[in-house]
């Protein structure tokens, strides 16, 4: 796995931040949550890039700390693809940007959530 330093591309007019870990590599795009897109290489199980739309809003801290976001996009994926997505965002370089956690509103229900480590 040949990884270089990530490339950060910020487009102020559209308030978009794109982080590329493996520039030019073919990838599958997955919407993790509204405004957060993961690009991954499914076969190699690695993060290729992450795009944040409306980044200034996503990165705003709340009175209680960083914002968290439910991974609503996972419910649209096959179980196999869900496993791949969870795996890649728990390992660098994905875990360098996104912190995965669980919200447990009841004993029967858990909802994967993430924080930006900006």
N, C-alpha and C positions, 0 to 999 in steps of 0.2 A: 504494500500500500504506500504509494509515493505521494506524500502530502507536503505541500509547501505552506508558507505563511498565507493565511486567508486574505483575500482581496475584499475590501469594503467599498461598495459603490453606493453613494447617497445621491438621490435626485430630489433636491429641495422642493421644486415646483410640485411634484406629485407626492412628496412626503414619503418616499420609498427608500428603504435600506435593503440592499442585497449583499449578502455575504457569500462569497464563492470560496470553497475549500479545494476544489479540484476543477479549475477553469477548463472549459471546453469539453468536459466529459458528458456523455449522454446520460440522461437522468429521467426518472419518473417524478412528476410533480404531484404532491399530496397536500390538500388543504387540511392543516391540523386544526385550525380554528379560523373564524373570519379574520382576514388580514394577515394570516401567518401561513406561509407556504413552505413546505419542505421539499427539496429536490434530493432524491436518493438513487443510488445504484442498488437495485433490488438484489441482483445476482451476488455482488460483493458485500452486500449489507453495510453500506457506508453512506454517510451524509456527503452530498456533493455541494449543496448550498441551501441557504435559507433566505426567504424574502419576507420583509415586513412592510405591509402597506399601512399608511397612516402611522408611521413609526413614532412620531412625536407623541401621539396619543397613547400608543401601546407602552412606551417607555416611561410615561409619567408615573411618579410615585404617588401612592395614596397616603392619607393621614396615618395609616397603619402599616406602611411599608410598600414593597413592590406589588404591582397588580399580578393577579393570576388569571389564567385563561383555561376554560374547560376544553379538552381536546374533542370538540364536537365532530370533527371530520372522521374520527376513527370509526364511528358507527356506520359510515358509508362503505367501509372497506371489508374485504374478506378476512376471516380469522387469521389466515396465513400472513396477509399483508399487514394486519394490525400488529402481529408479533414482530415482523421486520421493522416497522416504524418505531415501536416501543424500544426494540433492541438498539437501533441506530441513534436514537436521541438520548439514550442512557450512556453512550460511549463518546469519547472525543472523536471528532471535533463538535458533534451536535451538543454534547453535554457541557461544552465550554460556553455555549450561548443560551441553551434552554435547560432549566432544572425541572425534572419530572417529579410529580408527587401525586398523591391520591386524596380526594375529598370523600369522606364517608358520611353521608347524611343519615344512613341507617345501617344496621348490621347486614342487611341483605344487599345494599347498594353501595358501589364504589364508583367514583367518577374520576378518570385521570385528568389532572390539571398540570399546567406548566407555568413557570415564571421566566421572564427574561433576565439573564444575568448580564445586564448592560452596565 
